[in-house]
Amino acid sequence: MEKWNGKVAVVTGASSGIGEETCRQLVKKGMIVVGFARREDKLQELEKSLKGKLGKFFYVKVDLCSEENILEAFNWVKRTLKSIDVLINNAGVMKQSDLLGKTNDWKQMFDTNVMGLNICSREAIKFMEEMKIKEGHIININRDGFRWQKLGIMWLSIGGHYQFPFMKDIAIYTATKHTVTEITESLRELLGMKNLPIRVTSISPGAVETEMIEEVGQLKKMNMLKSIDIAEAIMYALSAPQRVNVAEIIIRPTTENTLAFMKSIM
């Protein structure tokens, strides 16, 4: 991580969970970190706790559902810090909303998980190109949504007489994560075609002990990962030499037992 000392990282969803822990670890490693999030009080607390560390922490209050907000935030980073070297797209929204649910819930998930993520990537890459950086990195925290959809299909095929509200209620969320998977791989290919020195990584954790779990209560019955586990995976991807693009990391708890979990929510 020494090569990133003094470099600038933007972390979305910085006010709690994986985003907060990632900011802590990057600042400890000497990076200049800008946290994007909606909850300014949480960002202020994080800023205070990181004073005196090797790196520095700044924050910008940002609603990722607003392109105007995102553009203003990136303009602040450009004016103030003159560089962006790393972007960690961590912010995500999970609503229990099925295919007959509320349009506002669908829109919030797609605006945050897909549109906000892609706008952030676009703006960061534009600035990286302008600055002619020698090494950049985009990391998308993708979460293991694909597996949950597969599990729902598997269990419905086995137990055709059962209904699984846990699965159907995250159908839209899972769809956003399928989209992020495709976007991430396409972005990696595009940057390779443009011969830009910007690596792209997808990190897909299983259930992590964060505020998002409160939205889907059944997940509390699972064995959980910790935010630090994902932050350390981010450090691993960043620390690889420039010739190495750690394209994808999937992280699950060692003692995960999907069969037992599915039985527990039936």
Short mmCIF file of the C-alpha atoms (twelve columns), coordinates in Angstrom:
data_MODEL
# 
_entry.id   MODEL 
# 
loop_
_atom_site.group_PDB 
_atom_site.id 
_atom_site.type_symbol 
_atom_site.label_atom_id 
_atom_site.label_alt_id 
_atom_site.label_comp_id 
_atom_site.label_asym_id 
_atom_site.label_seq_id 
_atom_site.Cartn_x 
_atom_site.Cartn_y 
_atom_site.Cartn_z 
_atom_site.pdbx_PDB_model_num 
ATOM 1   C CA . MET A 1   0.000   0.000   0.000   1 
ATOM 2   C CA . GLU A 2   3.027   2.323   0.207   1 
ATOM 3   C CA . LYS A 3   2.534   3.384   -3.413  1 
ATOM 4   C CA . TRP A 4   -0.804  4.972   -2.466  1 
ATOM 5   C CA . ASN A 5   0.656   7.089   0.336   1 
ATOM 6   C CA . GLY A 6   -0.524  10.679  -0.227  1 
ATOM 7   C CA . LYS A 7   -2.823  9.673   -3.087  1 
ATOM 8   C CA . VAL A 8   -6.503  10.596  -3.166  1 
ATOM 9   C CA . ALA A 9   -9.333  8.094   -2.723  1 
ATOM 10  C CA . VAL A 10  -13.065 8.773   -2.943  1 
ATOM 11  C CA . VAL A 11  -15.293 6.377   -0.986  1 
ATOM 12  C CA . THR A 12  -19.075 6.434   -1.410  1 
ATOM 13  C CA . GLY A 13  -21.386 5.294   1.356   1 
ATOM 14  C CA . ALA A 14  -18.750 6.439   3.842   1 
ATOM 15  C CA . SER A 15  -20.989 7.098   6.833   1 
ATOM 16  C CA . SER A 16  -21.292 3.513   8.090   1 
ATOM 17  C CA . GLY A 17  -20.422 -0.149  7.562   1 
ATOM 18  C CA . ILE A 18  -17.992 -1.124  4.827   1 
ATOM 19  C CA . GLY A 19  -17.541 2.455   3.629   1 
ATOM 20  C CA . GLU A 20  -16.684 3.788   7.069   1 
ATOM 21  C CA . GLU A 21  -14.227 0.984   7.797   1 
ATOM 22  C CA . THR A 22  -12.615 1.400   4.378   1 
ATOM 23  C CA . CYS A 23  -12.080 5.112   5.041   1 
ATOM 24  C CA . ARG A 24  -10.452 4.263   8.370   1 
ATOM 25  C CA . GLN A 25  -8.076  1.731   6.843   1 
ATOM 26  C CA . LEU A 26  -7.088  3.935   3.898   1 
ATOM 27  C CA . VAL A 27  -6.380  6.942   6.147   1 
ATOM 28  C CA . LYS A 28  -4.293  4.728   8.435   1 
ATOM 29  C CA . LYS A 29  -2.305  3.677   5.351   1 
ATOM 30  C CA . GLY A 30  -1.565  7.320   4.526   1 
ATOM 31  C CA . MET A 31  -4.140  8.085   1.827   1 
ATOM 32  C CA . ILE A 32  -6.099  11.294  1.495   1 
ATOM 33  C CA . VAL A 33  -9.689  10.081  1.624   1 
ATOM 34  C CA . VAL A 34  -12.901 11.873  0.700   1 
ATOM 35  C CA . GLY A 35  -16.064 10.265  2.018   1 
ATOM 36  C CA . PHE A 36  -19.321 10.756  0.140   1 
ATOM 37  C CA . ALA A 37  -22.579 10.108  2.023   1 
ATOM 38  C CA . ARG A 38  -25.904 11.702  2.934   1 
ATOM 39  C CA . ARG A 39  -25.585 11.685  6.732   1 
ATOM 40  C CA . GLU A 40  -23.360 14.617  7.589   1 
ATOM 41  C CA . ASP A 41  -23.446 13.974  11.344  1 
ATOM 42  C CA . LYS A 42  -21.923 10.518  10.815  1 
ATOM 43  C CA . LEU A 43  -19.301 11.926  8.467   1 
ATOM 44  C CA . GLN A 44  -18.375 14.562  11.061  1 
ATOM 45  C CA . GLU A 45  -17.917 11.864  13.703  1 
ATOM 46  C CA . LEU A 46  -15.681 9.907   11.349  1 
ATOM 47  C CA . GLU A 47  -13.663 13.019  10.546  1 
ATOM 48  C CA . LYS A 48  -13.030 13.661  14.257  1 
ATOM 49  C CA . SER A 49  -11.996 10.065  14.908  1 
ATOM 50  C CA . LEU A 50  -9.408  10.167  12.098  1 
ATOM 51  C CA . LYS A 51  -7.600  13.336  13.146  1 
ATOM 52  C CA . GLY A 52  -3.912  12.732  13.759  1 
ATOM 53  C CA . LYS A 53  -3.687  9.619   11.584  1 
ATOM 54  C CA . LEU A 54  -1.079  9.149   8.875   1 
ATOM 55  C CA . GLY A 55  -3.423  10.249  6.095   1 
ATOM 56  C CA . LYS A 56  -6.253  12.786  5.990   1 
ATOM 57  C CA . PHE A 57  -10.022 12.528  5.820   1 
ATOM 58  C CA . PHE A 58  -12.419 14.958  4.188   1 
ATOM 59  C CA . TYR A 59  -16.088 14.545  3.451   1 
ATOM 60  C CA . VAL A 60  -18.762 15.883  1.142   1 
ATOM 61  C CA . LYS A 61  -22.475 15.469  1.795   1 
ATOM 62  C CA . VAL A 62  -23.781 13.719  -1.325  1 
ATOM 63  C CA . ASP A 63  -27.056 12.132  -2.372  1 
ATOM 64  C CA . LEU A 64  -26.120 9.597   -5.050  1 
ATOM 65  C CA . CYS A 65  -29.665 9.773   -6.443  1 
ATOM 66  C CA . SER A 66  -28.826 13.304  -7.616  1 
ATOM 67  C CA . GLU A 67  -26.450 13.698  -10.561 1 
ATOM 68  C CA . GLU A 68  -26.146 17.384  -9.700  1 
ATOM 69  C CA . ASN A 69  -24.959 16.473  -6.174  1 
ATOM 70  C CA . ILE A 70  -22.425 13.993  -7.546  1 
ATOM 71  C CA . LEU A 71  -20.986 16.468  -10.061 1 
ATOM 72  C CA . GLU A 72  -20.691 19.154  -7.368  1 
ATOM 73  C CA . ALA A 73  -18.878 16.712  -5.088  1 
ATOM 74  C CA . PHE A 74  -16.351 15.691  -7.748  1 
ATOM 75  C CA . ASN A 75  -15.778 19.331  -8.651  1 
ATOM 76  C CA . TRP A 76  -14.989 19.990  -4.968  1 
ATOM 77  C CA . VAL A 77  -12.436 17.180  -4.978  1 
ATOM 78  C CA . LYS A 78  -10.844 18.518  -8.166  1 
ATOM 79  C CA . ARG A 79  -10.629 22.088  -6.846  1 
ATOM 80  C CA . THR A 80  -9.460  21.157  -3.365  1 
ATOM 81  C CA . LEU A 81  -7.230  18.114  -3.772  1 
ATOM 82  C CA . LYS A 82  -6.281  18.369  -7.467  1 
ATOM 83  C CA . SER A 83  -6.376  14.602  -7.987  1 
ATOM 84  C CA . ILE A 84  -8.417  11.399  -7.823  1 
ATOM 85  C CA . ASP A 85  -6.465  8.161   -7.856  1 
ATOM 86  C CA . VAL A 86  -8.891  5.628   -6.370  1 
ATOM 87  C CA . LEU A 87  -12.677 5.384   -6.384  1 
ATOM 88  C CA . ILE A 88  -14.479 2.896   -4.179  1 
ATOM 89  C CA . ASN A 89  -18.141 2.614   -5.150  1 
ATOM 90  C CA . ASN A 90  -19.530 1.215   -1.922  1 
ATOM 91  C CA . ALA A 91  -22.852 3.007   -1.461  1 
ATOM 92  C CA . GLY A 92  -25.877 0.779   -1.862  1 
ATOM 93  C CA . VAL A 93  -29.555 0.654   -1.005  1 
ATOM 94  C CA . MET A 94  -31.584 -2.491  -0.336  1 
ATOM 95  C CA . LYS A 95  -35.357 -2.197  -0.062  1 
ATOM 96  C CA . GLN A 96  -37.692 -5.134  0.460   1 
ATOM 97  C CA . SER A 97  -39.667 -4.470  -2.687  1 
ATOM 98  C CA . ASP A 98  -40.854 -7.152  -5.083  1 
ATOM 99  C CA . LEU A 99  -41.879 -6.829  -8.728  1 
ATOM 100 C CA . LEU A 100 -45.300 -5.523  -7.683  1 
ATOM 101 C CA . GLY A 101 -43.856 -3.083  -5.151  1 
ATOM 102 C CA . LYS A 102 -43.442 0.666   -4.933  1 
ATOM 103 C CA . THR A 103 -41.916 2.532   -7.844  1 
ATOM 104 C CA . ASN A 104 -40.088 4.871   -5.454  1 
ATOM 105 C CA . ASP A 105 -38.279 1.919   -3.863  1 
ATOM 106 C CA . TRP A 106 -37.240 0.573   -7.277  1 
ATOM 107 C CA . LYS A 107 -36.054 3.995   -8.367  1 
ATOM 108 C CA . GLN A 108 -34.021 4.588   -5.232  1 
ATOM 109 C CA . MET A 109 -32.233 1.267   -5.638  1 
ATOM 110 C CA . PHE A 110 -31.447 1.739   -9.326  1 
ATOM 111 C CA . ASP A 111 -30.515 5.412   -8.900  1 
ATOM 112 C CA . THR A 112 -28.103 4.611   -6.058  1 
ATOM 113 C CA . ASN A 113 -26.795 1.150   -6.903  1 
ATOM 114 C CA . VAL A 114 -26.506 1.594   -10.673 1 
ATOM 115 C CA . MET A 115 -26.801 5.180   -11.914 1 
ATOM 116 C CA . GLY A 116 -24.954 6.764   -8.986  1 
ATOM 117 C CA . LEU A 117 -22.184 4.198   -9.223  1 
ATOM 118 C CA . ASN A 118 -21.744 4.693   -12.958 1 
ATOM 119 C CA . ILE A 119 -21.813 8.492   -12.753 1 
ATOM 120 C CA . CYS A 120 -19.137 8.393   -10.034 1 
ATOM 121 C CA . SER A 121 -16.990 6.088   -12.169 1 
ATOM 122 C CA . ARG A 122 -17.406 8.292   -15.233 1 
ATOM 123 C CA . GLU A 123 -16.431 11.474  -13.388 1 
ATOM 124 C CA . ALA A 124 -13.464 9.868   -11.631 1 
ATOM 125 C CA . ILE A 125 -12.120 8.398   -14.877 1 
ATOM 126 C CA . LYS A 126 -12.540 11.692  -16.748 1 
ATOM 127 C CA . PHE A 127 -10.426 13.417  -14.129 1 
ATOM 128 C CA . MET A 128 -7.859  10.604  -14.052 1 
ATOM 129 C CA . GLU A 129 -7.479  11.021  -17.827 1 
ATOM 130 C CA . GLU A 130 -7.100  14.803  -17.527 1 
ATOM 131 C CA . MET A 131 -4.419  14.411  -14.869 1 
ATOM 132 C CA . LYS A 132 -2.648  11.686  -16.890 1 
ATOM 133 C CA . ILE A 133 -2.248  9.587   -13.771 1 
ATOM 134 C CA . LYS A 134 0.132   6.637   -13.957 1 
ATOM 135 C CA . GLU A 135 -2.012  4.343   -11.819 1 
ATOM 136 C CA . GLY A 136 -5.700  4.441   -10.926 1 
ATOM 137 C CA . HIS A 137 -8.207  2.012   -9.501  1 
ATOM 138 C CA . ILE A 138 -12.009 1.679   -9.483  1 
ATOM 139 C CA . ILE A 139 -13.456 -0.794  -6.976  1 
ATOM 140 C CA . ASN A 140 -17.149 -1.692  -6.998  1 
ATOM 141 C CA . ILE A 141 -18.586 -3.295  -3.879  1 
ATOM 142 C CA . ASN A 142 -21.058 -5.529  -5.643  1 
ATOM 143 C CA . ARG A 143 -22.425 -7.817  -2.900  1 
ATOM 144 C CA . ASP A 144 -23.375 -11.396 -3.614  1 
ATOM 145 C CA . GLY A 145 -26.834 -10.732 -5.019  1 
ATOM 146 C CA . PHE A 146 -26.499 -13.212 -7.884  1 
ATOM 147 C CA . ARG A 147 -26.192 -16.118 -5.460  1 
ATOM 148 C CA . TRP A 148 -29.374 -15.149 -3.606  1 
ATOM 149 C CA . GLN A 149 -31.354 -15.167 -6.817  1 
ATOM 150 C CA . LYS A 150 -29.936 -18.588 -7.727  1 
ATOM 151 C CA . LEU A 151 -30.799 -19.911 -4.286  1 
ATOM 152 C CA . GLY A 152 -34.344 -18.648 -4.621  1 
ATOM 153 C CA . ILE A 153 -34.750 -20.486 -7.913  1 
ATOM 154 C CA . MET A 154 -33.173 -23.640 -6.512  1 
ATOM 155 C CA . TRP A 155 -35.402 -23.751 -3.467  1 
ATOM 156 C CA . LEU A 156 -38.551 -22.979 -5.392  1 
ATOM 157 C CA . SER A 157 -37.773 -25.877 -7.723  1 
ATOM 158 C CA . ILE A 158 -37.324 -28.212 -4.760  1 
ATOM 159 C CA . GLY A 159 -40.202 -27.003 -2.637  1 
ATOM 160 C CA . GLY A 160 -42.829 -25.943 -5.122  1 
ATOM 161 C CA . HIS A 161 -45.490 -25.698 -2.429  1 
ATOM 162 C CA . TYR A 162 -43.533 -23.149 -0.376  1 
ATOM 163 C CA . GLN A 163 -43.295 -19.400 -0.753  1 
ATOM 164 C CA . PHE A 164 -40.120 -17.539 0.125   1 
ATOM 165 C CA . PRO A 165 -40.885 -13.874 0.772   1 
ATOM 166 C CA . PHE A 166 -37.219 -13.286 1.652   1 
ATOM 167 C CA . MET A 167 -36.247 -14.103 -1.919  1 
ATOM 168 C CA . LYS A 168 -38.998 -12.351 -3.853  1 
ATOM 169 C CA . ASP A 169 -38.672 -9.224  -1.726  1 
ATOM 170 C CA . ILE A 170 -35.121 -8.565  -2.927  1 
ATOM 171 C CA . ALA A 171 -35.764 -9.229  -6.617  1 
ATOM 172 C CA . ILE A 172 -35.201 -5.590  -7.610  1 
ATOM 173 C CA . TYR A 173 -32.106 -5.272  -5.418  1 
ATOM 174 C CA . THR A 174 -30.694 -8.424  -6.995  1 
ATOM 175 C CA . ALA A 175 -31.411 -6.992  -10.446 1 
ATOM 176 C CA . THR A 176 -29.342 -3.914  -9.613  1 
ATOM 177 C CA . LYS A 177 -26.432 -6.131  -8.618  1 
ATOM 178 C CA . HIS A 178 -26.650 -8.142  -11.857 1 
ATOM 179 C CA . THR A 179 -26.383 -4.790  -13.618 1 
ATOM 180 C CA . VAL A 180 -23.346 -3.741  -11.589 1 
ATOM 181 C CA . THR A 181 -21.624 -7.020  -12.465 1 
ATOM 182 C CA . GLU A 182 -22.069 -6.326  -16.174 1 
ATOM 183 C CA . ILE A 183 -21.078 -2.665  -15.820 1 
ATOM 184 C CA . THR A 184 -17.909 -3.564  -13.912 1 
ATOM 185 C CA . GLU A 185 -16.701 -6.088  -16.466 1 
ATOM 186 C CA . SER A 186 -17.589 -3.819  -19.394 1 
ATOM 187 C CA . LEU A 187 -15.740 -0.932  -17.746 1 
ATOM 188 C CA . ARG A 188 -12.639 -3.072  -17.265 1 
ATOM 189 C CA . GLU A 189 -12.732 -4.030  -20.959 1 
ATOM 190 C CA . LEU A 190 -13.310 -0.423  -22.055 1 
ATOM 191 C CA . LEU A 191 -10.394 0.951   -20.048 1 
ATOM 192 C CA . GLY A 192 -8.190  -1.831  -21.441 1 
ATOM 193 C CA . MET A 193 -9.204  -0.910  -24.985 1 
ATOM 194 C CA . LYS A 194 -8.391  2.746   -24.257 1 
ATOM 195 C CA . ASN A 195 -5.037  1.622   -22.823 1 
ATOM 196 C CA . LEU A 196 -5.617  3.583   -19.623 1 
ATOM 197 C CA . PRO A 197 -3.650  2.606   -16.485 1 
ATOM 198 C CA . ILE A 198 -6.840  2.217   -14.443 1 
ATOM 199 C CA . ARG A 199 -7.686  -1.139  -12.918 1 
ATOM 200 C CA . VAL A 200 -11.244 -2.240  -12.157 1 
ATOM 201 C CA . THR A 201 -12.220 -4.654  -9.393  1 
ATOM 202 C CA . SER A 202 -15.533 -6.185  -8.322  1 
ATOM 203 C CA . ILE A 203 -15.772 -7.286  -4.683  1 
ATOM 204 C CA . SER A 204 -18.840 -9.390  -3.849  1 
ATOM 205 C CA . PRO A 205 -19.331 -10.132 -0.151  1 
ATOM 206 C CA . GLY A 206 -21.960 -12.414 1.295   1 
ATOM 207 C CA . ALA A 207 -23.942 -11.108 4.264   1 
ATOM 208 C CA . VAL A 208 -21.988 -8.417  6.131   1 
ATOM 209 C CA . GLU A 209 -22.902 -7.103  9.562   1 
ATOM 210 C CA . THR A 210 -23.976 -3.597  8.509   1 
ATOM 211 C CA . GLU A 211 -27.019 -1.329  8.724   1 
ATOM 212 C CA . MET A 212 -28.283 -2.749  5.432   1 
ATOM 213 C CA . ILE A 213 -29.031 -6.051  7.174   1 
ATOM 214 C CA . GLU A 214 -31.777 -4.293  9.160   1 
ATOM 215 C CA . GLU A 215 -33.779 -3.987  5.945   1 
ATOM 216 C CA . VAL A 216 -33.944 -7.772  5.500   1 
ATOM 217 C CA . GLY A 217 -34.419 -9.226  8.964   1 
ATOM 218 C CA . GLN A 218 -34.017 -12.857 7.884   1 
ATOM 219 C CA . LEU A 219 -30.356 -12.204 7.059   1 
ATOM 220 C CA . LYS A 220 -29.655 -11.798 10.783  1 
ATOM 221 C CA . LYS A 221 -29.929 -15.582 11.066  1 
ATOM 222 C CA . MET A 222 -26.894 -16.045 8.824   1 
ATOM 223 C CA . ASN A 223 -23.250 -16.225 9.805   1 
ATOM 224 C CA . MET A 224 -21.943 -12.750 9.128   1 
ATOM 225 C CA . LEU A 225 -18.817 -11.179 7.751   1 
ATOM 226 C CA . LYS A 226 -17.426 -8.007  9.352   1 
ATOM 227 C CA . SER A 227 -16.825 -4.713  7.581   1 
ATOM 228 C CA . ILE A 228 -13.095 -5.062  8.241   1 
ATOM 229 C CA . ASP A 229 -13.096 -8.291  6.196   1 
ATOM 230 C CA . ILE A 230 -14.226 -6.382  3.120   1 
ATOM 231 C CA . ALA A 231 -11.927 -3.433  3.814   1 
ATOM 232 C CA . GLU A 232 -8.967  -5.820  3.931   1 
ATOM 233 C CA . ALA A 233 -10.007 -7.291  0.561   1 
ATOM 234 C CA . ILE A 234 -9.966  -3.756  -0.819  1 
ATOM 235 C CA . MET A 235 -6.436  -3.274  0.559   1 
ATOM 236 C CA . TYR A 236 -5.375  -6.519  -1.132  1 
ATOM 237 C CA . ALA A 237 -6.719  -5.441  -4.532  1 
ATOM 238 C CA . LEU A 238 -5.120  -2.007  -4.218  1 
ATOM 239 C CA . SER A 239 -1.747  -3.357  -3.109  1 
ATOM 240 C CA . ALA A 240 -1.263  -5.649  -6.111  1 
ATOM 241 C CA . PRO A 241 1.361   -4.420  -8.613  1 
ATOM 242 C CA . GLN A 242 0.067   -2.358  -11.521 1 
ATOM 243 C CA . ARG A 243 0.509   -5.256  -13.952 1 
ATOM 244 C CA . VAL A 244 -2.012  -7.278  -11.887 1 
ATOM 245 C CA . ASN A 245 -5.729  -6.486  -12.076 1 
ATOM 246 C CA . VAL A 246 -7.566  -8.369  -9.341  1 
ATOM 247 C CA . ALA A 247 -10.752 -8.393  -11.396 1 
ATOM 248 C CA . GLU A 248 -13.093 -10.162 -8.986  1 
ATOM 249 C CA . ILE A 249 -13.184 -11.186 -5.337  1 
ATOM 250 C CA . ILE A 250 -16.033 -13.181 -3.769  1 
ATOM 251 C CA . ILE A 251 -16.043 -13.335 0.034   1 
ATOM 252 C CA . ARG A 252 -18.229 -15.588 2.169   1 
ATOM 253 C CA . PRO A 253 -18.145 -16.635 5.830   1 
ATOM 254 C CA . THR A 254 -16.072 -19.760 6.477   1 
ATOM 255 C CA . THR A 255 -18.932 -21.461 8.356   1 
ATOM 256 C CA . GLU A 256 -21.688 -20.403 5.968   1 
ATOM 257 C CA . ASN A 257 -24.413 -23.055 5.775   1 
ATOM 258 C CA . THR A 258 -26.941 -22.093 3.130   1 
ATOM 259 C CA . LEU A 259 -29.105 -25.181 3.608   1 
ATOM 260 C CA . ALA A 260 -29.520 -24.537 7.333   1 
ATOM 261 C CA . PHE A 261 -30.241 -20.878 6.696   1 
ATOM 262 C CA . MET A 262 -32.934 -21.575 4.137   1 
ATOM 263 C CA . LYS A 263 -34.604 -24.059 6.488   1 
ATOM 264 C CA . SER A 264 -34.557 -21.480 9.281   1 
ATOM 265 C CA . ILE A 265 -36.618 -18.974 7.272   1 
ATOM 266 C CA . MET A 266 -39.173 -21.455 5.951   1 
# 
